[in-house]
Amino acid sequence: MASIRFRNSKYQALVRLHGISTSKTFTKKIHAQQWAKSIEVTIESGQYKAELDLTIELALQRYMDDKIPHDKSSHSHVRNAIAGLGSNKADTLTSHQLVSYRNRRLLTHSPQTVKHELSMINRVLKIAVNEWGYTLPNGIPTVKYPTLPIGRTRRLNKEEEQRLFLHADPYILNIIKVLQNTAMRTGELSKLNKDDINFDTKLADLIDTKNGDDRTIPLNSTAINSLNELIKDSTTDKVLCFSSSYISHRFTKLCRTANIDDMVLHSFRHEAISRLFERGFSIMEVSTISGHRSLASLKRYTHINPISLLERMG
C-alpha cells in the first residue's frame, strides 16, 4: 500500500506491495499520489522493474516498522542514523561516509551509542539484501566500530553506604532502597503505578520498559516496606510524587552533602544485579529480574566483590 508523508517541505511517496518497497520525493502532493498509483499498478501487473532507489532512510524506516516496533532504544538509534545518513542511497553508501558519520557522532555521543547506530545500519543493509531482494553492487560497506570504555564498576563500600543513608532524607532513602533491592531503572520506578504492585504475592509488574517488554519482578521485604512508605506520600496513581529527573537532581545534591563521588541513581541497578549474583542467583534468574536480553549487556552491569566468593572457594 502507498503512503504519502510531508517532510522537509516535500512529499515522499512510499509504496510497499507484495514484498516490494520503493519511494520517491516530489514537490507537489498530487504528483506523489499519481506516481504511487502508477507504481502499484505496475507491481500488480508484474511489470515492475525495480530500480535501486533504496535510501538509508527508507531502509531504516522499514526496519523500524517491521522488525522493532516496540523497542524504544532501537527507535532512537534509527532516528539518529536517519538524521545523519538518511538521504544516502544504499547502493552508493561508502565506508568513507560511515567513517565520517562515526567521527561526527563521537564528538557529541558515547562510543556505545555510536556503535549501536553503526551496527543498526549494517544489520539493515544485510536484511535489504537477504530478505528484501535488493542488490548492492559494491557490497555492504564496513567501518571500524568505536572502542568501548570499561563499564562503570563503581559500588558503594559499607562506610559510604552508611554515610549516604545517614544524610538522606526519608523519601530519597526509600527510593534508594527500592532501586537497590529490585534492579529497577529509575525511569521504571517513576512510571510505576500503585496498581502495578501486588503486595499479597510480593510482585510488581513493570509495563512498557526501555526495550519495549513488560516484566514482573519479585519484591523482598525491604523493597515492600519502602514502596509502602513512598505510596503514603503520593496523591496520584503513581508510586512516586516526582519525575525521575528531579529525583536524580536531589540524589546528586545528597552525594555532595555526604561527600560521595562518582555515584548516580543508576548505579544502584549495578549494585542490585551484582548482589543477586553474589547471593547465588543464576544468569537466567538475574536476567528475569533485570530485563537484560543478552549476557554481554548483563555482564556490563555485574561487578562481583571477590570477598563474596571466599566461602564458596573452600
C-alpha positions as a Python dict, from the first residue, in 0.01 Angstrom:
ca = {
    (1, 'M'): (0, 0, 0),
    (2, 'A'): (105, 357, -65),
    (3, 'S'): (155, 630, 192),
    (4, 'I'): (239, 997, 146),
    (5, 'R'): (449, 1181, 405),
    (6, 'F'): (522, 1554, 414),
    (7, 'R'): (883, 1608, 523),
    (8, 'N'): (1126, 1892, 472),
    (9, 'S'): (876, 2085, 255),
    (10, 'K'): (841, 1791, 15),
    (11, 'Y'): (608, 1492, -28),
    (12, 'Q'): (758, 1145, -2),
    (13, 'A'): (555, 871, -166),
    (14, 'L'): (623, 526, -21),
    (15, 'V'): (490, 210, -183),
    (16, 'R'): (503, -131, -19),
    (17, 'L'): (331, -409, -206),
    (18, 'H'): (397, -782, -246),
    (19, 'G'): (737, -756, -80),
    (20, 'I'): (848, -462, -295),
    (21, 'S'): (933, -135, -123),
    (22, 'T'): (1014, 184, -311),
    (23, 'S'): (981, 558, -261),
    (24, 'K'): (1022, 888, -441),
    (25, 'T'): (1006, 1253, -335),
    (26, 'F'): (800, 1525, -504),
    (27, 'T'): (735, 1896, -454),
    (28, 'K'): (359, 1852, -509),
    (29, 'K'): (133, 1605, -331),
    (30, 'I'): (-71, 1528, -644),
    (31, 'H'): (243, 1415, -827),
    (32, 'A'): (340, 1191, -536),
    (33, 'Q'): (-7, 1033, -540),
    (34, 'Q'): (0, 981, -917),
    (35, 'W'): (343, 820, -906),
    (36, 'A'): (243, 590, -619),
    (37, 'K'): (-68, 479, -804),
    (38, 'S'): (127, 403, -1122),
    (39, 'I'): (384, 201, -928),
    (40, 'E'): (110, -1, -758),
    (41, 'V'): (-42, -81, -1099),
    (42, 'T'): (289, -200, -1245),
    (43, 'I'): (359, -414, -938),
    (44, 'E'): (13, -573, -953),
    (45, 'S'): (57, -647, -1325),
    (46, 'G'): (400, -799, -1271),
    (47, 'Q'): (566, -540, -1495),
    (48, 'Y'): (751, -352, -1223),
    (49, 'K'): (1126, -349, -1269),
    (50, 'A'): (1292, -235, -951),
    (51, 'E'): (1542, 42, -960),
    (52, 'L'): (1778, 60, -669),
    (53, 'D'): (1625, 373, -521),
    (54, 'L'): (1654, 244, -165),
    (55, 'T'): (1776, 523, 61),
    (56, 'I'): (1918, 463, 405),
    (57, 'E'): (1615, 644, 547),
    (58, 'L'): (1370, 416, 367),
    (59, 'A'): (1560, 104, 472),
    (60, 'L'): (1582, 212, 835),
    (61, 'Q'): (1217, 319, 844),
    (62, 'R'): (1105, -16, 705),
    (63, 'Y'): (1325, -196, 956),
    (64, 'M'): (1180, 8, 1241),
    (65, 'D'): (824, -60, 1128),
    (66, 'D'): (865, -430, 1057),
    (67, 'K'): (1136, -557, 1289),
    (68, 'I'): (1144, -342, 1602),
    (69, 'P'): (801, -183, 1651),
    (70, 'H'): (827, -188, 2032),
    (71, 'D'): (1199, -145, 2103),
    (72, 'K'): (1230, 218, 2214),
    (73, 'S'): (1608, 224, 2240),
    (74, 'S'): (1640, 96, 1882),
    (75, 'H'): (1395, 362, 1764),
    (76, 'S'): (1631, 626, 1899),
    (77, 'H'): (1928, 476, 1715),
    (78, 'V'): (1726, 460, 1392),
    (79, 'R'): (1620, 825, 1418),
    (80, 'N'): (1980, 935, 1475),
    (81, 'A'): (2106, 734, 1179),
    (82, 'I'): (1831, 874, 955),
    (83, 'A'): (1925, 1228, 1054),
    (84, 'G'): (2291, 1168, 970),
    (85, 'L'): (2278, 935, 668),
    (86, 'G'): (1915, 908, 560),
    (87, 'S'): (1947, 1079, 223),
    (88, 'N'): (2228, 848, 104),
    (89, 'K'): (2143, 574, -145),
    (90, 'A'): (2209, 223, -18),
    (91, 'D'): (2397, 122, -333),
    (92, 'T'): (2633, 421, -318),
    (93, 'L'): (2698, 431, 56),
    (94, 'T'): (3072, 404, 117),
    (95, 'S'): (3296, 316, 410),
    (96, 'H'): (3430, 672, 395),
    (97, 'Q'): (3080, 810, 456),
    (98, 'L'): (3036, 575, 751),
    (99, 'V'): (3371, 684, 893),
    (100, 'S'): (3270, 1049, 863),
    (101, 'Y'): (2938, 974, 1031),
    (102, 'R'): (3113, 783, 1311),
    (103, 'N'): (3361, 1062, 1378),
    (104, 'R'): (3091, 1331, 1381),
    (105, 'R'): (2874, 1137, 1623),
    (106, 'L'): (3165, 1065, 1858),
    (107, 'L'): (3206, 1439, 1912),
    (108, 'T'): (2874, 1454, 2096),
    (109, 'H'): (2775, 1097, 2185),
    (110, 'S'): (2919, 798, 2367),
    (111, 'P'): (3108, 520, 2184),
    (112, 'Q'): (2834, 276, 2291),
    (113, 'T'): (2564, 485, 2124),
    (114, 'V'): (2764, 527, 1802),
    (115, 'K'): (2840, 155, 1793),
    (116, 'H'): (2469, 75, 1823),
    (117, 'E'): (2388, 308, 1534),
    (118, 'L'): (2658, 169, 1303),
    (119, 'S'): (2559, -185, 1390),
    (120, 'M'): (2198, -98, 1311),
    (121, 'I'): (2291, 33, 966),
    (122, 'N'): (2495, -278, 889),
    (123, 'R'): (2213, -507, 1003),
    (124, 'V'): (1955, -322, 794),
    (125, 'L'): (2168, -342, 479),
    (126, 'K'): (2211, -717, 528),
    (127, 'I'): (1835, -758, 563),
    (128, 'A'): (1780, -548, 250),
    (129, 'V'): (1997, -791, 55),
    (130, 'N'): (1896, -1120, 218),
    (131, 'E'): (1524, -1059, 276),
    (132, 'W'): (1404, -766, 68),
    (133, 'G'): (1564, -864, -263),
    (134, 'Y'): (1792, -565, -315),
    (135, 'T'): (2137, -593, -471),
    (136, 'L'): (2428, -377, -359),
    (137, 'P'): (2682, -382, -645),
    (138, 'N'): (2968, -271, -421),
    (139, 'G'): (2871, -491, -129),
    (140, 'I'): (2793, -373, 224),
    (141, 'P'): (3042, -106, 335),
    (142, 'T'): (3226, -168, 659),
    (143, 'V'): (3365, 60, 928),
    (144, 'K'): (3561, 4, 1247),
    (145, 'Y'): (3336, 40, 1547),
    (146, 'P'): (3442, 274, 1829),
    (147, 'T'): (3636, 119, 2114),
    (148, 'L'): (3410, 96, 2415),
    (149, 'P'): (3532, 220, 2753),
    (150, 'I'): (3534, -9, 3051),
    (151, 'G'): (3186, -16, 3202),
    (152, 'R'): (3112, 154, 3533),
    (153, 'T'): (3246, -54, 3820),
    (154, 'R'): (3159, 187, 4099),
    (155, 'R'): (2997, 26, 4403),
    (156, 'L'): (2948, 180, 4745),
    (157, 'N'): (3155, 33, 5023),
    (158, 'K'): (2995, -19, 5363),
    (159, 'E'): (3124, 306, 5508),
    (160, 'E'): (3000, 508, 5210),
    (161, 'E'): (2662, 341, 5221),
    (162, 'Q'): (2623, 422, 5591),
    (163, 'R'): (2722, 784, 5525),
    (164, 'L'): (2476, 810, 5237),
    (165, 'F'): (2192, 663, 5441),
    (166, 'L'): (2274, 895, 5731),
    (167, 'H'): (2243, 1212, 5520),
    (168, 'A'): (1948, 1100, 5304),
    (169, 'D'): (1600, 1230, 5381),
    (170, 'P'): (1340, 953, 5429),
    (171, 'Y'): (1191, 993, 5080),
    (172, 'I'): (1518, 962, 4888),
    (173, 'L'): (1630, 685, 5123),
    (174, 'N'): (1325, 477, 5035),
    (175, 'I'): (1388, 531, 4664),
    (176, 'I'): (1748, 415, 4706),
    (177, 'K'): (1635, 103, 4893),
    (178, 'V'): (1381, 15, 4625),
    (179, 'L'): (1638, 50, 4344),
    (180, 'Q'): (1900, -135, 4548),
    (181, 'N'): (1668, -431, 4606),
    (182, 'T'): (1483, -460, 4273),
    (183, 'A'): (1735, -371, 3997),
    (184, 'M'): (1474, -136, 3851),
    (185, 'R'): (1576, 154, 3633),
    (186, 'T'): (1494, 494, 3780),
    (187, 'G'): (1258, 556, 3488),
    (188, 'E'): (1077, 229, 3557),
    (189, 'L'): (1021, 327, 3919),
    (190, 'S'): (896, 673, 3819),
    (191, 'K'): (641, 511, 3580),
    (192, 'L'): (526, 253, 3834),
    (193, 'N'): (159, 276, 3927),
    (194, 'K'): (23, 171, 4265),
    (195, 'D'): (-197, -87, 4094),
    (196, 'D'): (112, -245, 3935),
    (197, 'I'): (216, -375, 4278),
    (198, 'N'): (60, -682, 4436),
    (199, 'F'): (163, -676, 4799),
    (200, 'D'): (-3, -1015, 4862),
    (201, 'T'): (203, -1201, 4602),
    (202, 'K'): (504, -969, 4653),
    (203, 'L'): (531, -900, 4280),
    (204, 'A'): (546, -581, 4074),
    (205, 'D'): (455, -550, 3705),
    (206, 'L'): (681, -320, 3504),
    (207, 'I'): (492, -216, 3191),
    (208, 'D'): (642, -99, 2862),
    (209, 'T'): (1003, -88, 2979),
    (210, 'K'): (1303, 57, 2794),
    (211, 'N'): (1332, -234, 2548),
    (212, 'G'): (956, -246, 2495),
    (213, 'D'): (895, -555, 2709),
    (214, 'D'): (680, -599, 3018),
    (215, 'R'): (827, -789, 3308),
    (216, 'T'): (727, -896, 3658),
    (217, 'I'): (979, -873, 3940),
    (218, 'P'): (982, -1018, 4292),
    (219, 'L'): (991, -784, 4592),
    (220, 'N'): (1179, -858, 4912),
    (221, 'S'): (1071, -721, 5249),
    (222, 'T'): (1297, -414, 5224),
    (223, 'A'): (1153, -316, 4885),
    (224, 'I'): (796, -373, 5006),
    (225, 'N'): (844, -158, 5316),
    (226, 'S'): (1000, 125, 5115),
    (227, 'L'): (731, 112, 4845),
    (228, 'N'): (463, 136, 5112),
    (229, 'E'): (632, 444, 5255),
    (230, 'L'): (659, 608, 4913),
    (231, 'I'): (293, 540, 4838),
    (232, 'K'): (189, 718, 5158),
    (233, 'D'): (324, 1046, 5014),
    (234, 'S'): (168, 1002, 4670),
    (235, 'T'): (-158, 1177, 4580),
    (236, 'T'): (-182, 1028, 4229),
    (237, 'D'): (-193, 678, 4076),
    (238, 'K'): (187, 680, 4063),
    (239, 'V'): (410, 544, 4339),
    (240, 'L'): (637, 850, 4321),
    (241, 'C'): (546, 1216, 4359),
    (242, 'F'): (829, 1347, 4142),
    (243, 'S'): (984, 1293, 3798),
    (244, 'S'): (1298, 1085, 3755),
    (245, 'S'): (1499, 1395, 3657),
    (246, 'Y'): (1401, 1577, 3975),
    (247, 'I'): (1484, 1273, 4186),
    (248, 'S'): (1824, 1243, 4017),
    (249, 'H'): (1888, 1610, 4094),
    (250, 'R'): (1808, 1553, 4461),
    (251, 'F'): (2034, 1248, 4469),
    (252, 'T'): (2324, 1446, 4321),
    (253, 'K'): (2277, 1705, 4595),
    (254, 'L'): (2272, 1427, 4856),
    (255, 'C'): (2602, 1286, 4727),
    (256, 'R'): (2765, 1627, 4760),
    (257, 'T'): (2640, 1657, 5117),
    (258, 'A'): (2762, 1307, 5204),
    (259, 'N'): (3095, 1368, 5025),
    (260, 'I'): (3048, 1073, 4787),
    (261, 'D'): (3192, 1096, 4435),
    (262, 'D'): (3109, 924, 4107),
    (263, 'M'): (2766, 792, 4202),
    (264, 'V'): (2437, 826, 4017),
    (265, 'L'): (2100, 669, 4088),
    (266, 'H'): (2153, 424, 3803),
    (267, 'S'): (2449, 285, 3999),
    (268, 'F'): (2201, 109, 4226),
    (269, 'R'): (2088, -104, 3932),
    (270, 'H'): (2450, -220, 3902),
    (271, 'E'): (2455, -276, 4276),
    (272, 'A'): (2133, -479, 4279),
    (273, 'I'): (2242, -703, 3991),
    (274, 'S'): (2584, -763, 4144),
    (275, 'R'): (2426, -856, 4478),
    (276, 'L'): (2192, -1105, 4311),
    (277, 'F'): (2488, -1287, 4157),
    (278, 'E'): (2677, -1275, 4488),
    (279, 'R'): (2380, -1443, 4653),
    (280, 'G'): (2397, -1730, 4404),
    (281, 'F'): (2120, -1641, 4156),
    (282, 'S'): (2170, -1788, 3809),
    (283, 'I'): (2213, -1584, 3491),
    (284, 'M'): (1858, -1665, 3379),
    (285, 'E'): (1716, -1571, 3719),
    (286, 'V'): (1900, -1240, 3727),
    (287, 'S'): (1807, -1153, 3368),
    (288, 'T'): (1442, -1226, 3451),
    (289, 'I'): (1459, -965, 3725),
    (290, 'S'): (1677, -709, 3543),
    (291, 'G'): (1520, -746, 3198),
    (292, 'H'): (1851, -785, 3011),
    (293, 'R'): (1823, -972, 2683),
    (294, 'S'): (2189, -1057, 2632),
    (295, 'L'): (2467, -1189, 2851),
    (296, 'A'): (2702, -919, 2718),
    (297, 'S'): (2471, -642, 2839),
    (298, 'L'): (2416, -813, 3173),
    (299, 'K'): (2789, -857, 3222),
    (300, 'R'): (2845, -480, 3191),
    (301, 'Y'): (2614, -435, 3490),
    (302, 'T'): (2779, -701, 3706),
    (303, 'H'): (3072, -626, 3934),
    (304, 'I'): (3107, -903, 4189),
    (305, 'N'): (3308, -842, 4504),
    (306, 'P'): (3572, -1122, 4524),
    (307, 'I'): (3528, -1132, 4903),
    (308, 'S'): (3176, -1270, 4850),
    (309, 'L'): (3328, -1574, 4677),
    (310, 'L'): (3559, -1678, 4963),
    (311, 'E'): (3314, -1912, 5138),
    (312, 'R'): (3245, -2100, 4817),
    (313, 'M'): (3617, -2136, 4746),
    (314, 'G'): (3653, -2369, 5046),
}
